Amino acid sequence: MKPPIHDASARQHSGESFSSRSPDDARRDRLHSPDLAEVDGEIARLVDRSTPELRRAWRTLHHTGPPPGLSRDLIIRGLADQLQQRTHGGPSRALQRRFRILATDFESGARSFDPSVVLKTGTSLVRRWRGHTHTVLVRDDGFEYDGQHYRSLTVIAEQITGAHWSGPRFFGVSNRARAS
């Protein structure tokens, strides 16, 4: 009897699909740092799989089926992203937070937002306005000002000034404010 194989490259050569591996196998794979050419090859082979096979692979990875109406192309892209994350690691916590903020802004119908400005949690923004110093604390889920929670710096700037202001510009964190 052959001993069990725990190496990702051996599994790939054996013909076993990535989609049948457990999360523990994925953690071990990251530790073994699989050859990038093998991962690239596995991603390239996704295109050759049938749509039902891709849907099964999605179900295995996400423990649910792909969203209704998701095209074959997007299923392939989602699976490829999972392979790359398993190989290189996923996005940092700060980037995940930024994605959540951008998604919330988009879903709430914000007319514009600046994805290049990223504030670290715990940062204090200080602005002196008409003789008073105003301090805003950056939190994971928004901002805190005067003991209240806010999702937007603009709302805080309007509360301070009584007029519409761009919050990031008012507090000096936008690219435009730095340039002037």
C-alpha positions, 0 to 999 in steps of 0.5 A: 500500500502506498503512503498518503500524499500530502504534497500539493505538487504530487496531488496535481500530478496525480490528476486530483482536482484542486476543488476536492481539497480541504481548507487544511490542505490549502493551508499546508499548500501555502506552507509548501509554496507550490511552483507558480508555473503549476498554479498558472497551469491550473488556472489556464486549465479552468477554461477547458472545464465544463460549466457544470464542473466549474459550478461544482468547484465553486460549490466546493470552495465556497460551500454554496453555489455561484450566484444566479446569473454569474457568467461562466467567465466570472466563475472562472475568474472567481476560481482563479482568484481563489487559487492565487489567494491560496498561493500568494495569500489574500488581501491584507486586513487594511485592503479588505476594510477599504473594499468594504468601505468602497462597496458601502459607498457604492451601494449607498449611491455615493456620487463620487469617492476617492479610492486613493485615500486610505486612513489607518484605523486609530488615526486622529484627524484634527482640524481647527475651525473658528477657534475650536479644535475638532478631533475625529477618530478613524474606526474600522467601521467609519469615524467617531466625532464628539462621541457619535459614530459616522460613516462619512467625513463629509457629514462631520464637516457639514456638522462642524461648518453648517455648510456642505464641505468635502469631508476629506478635503476639510480634514486635509486628507484628499489628494486635492487638499495636499496639492494646494 
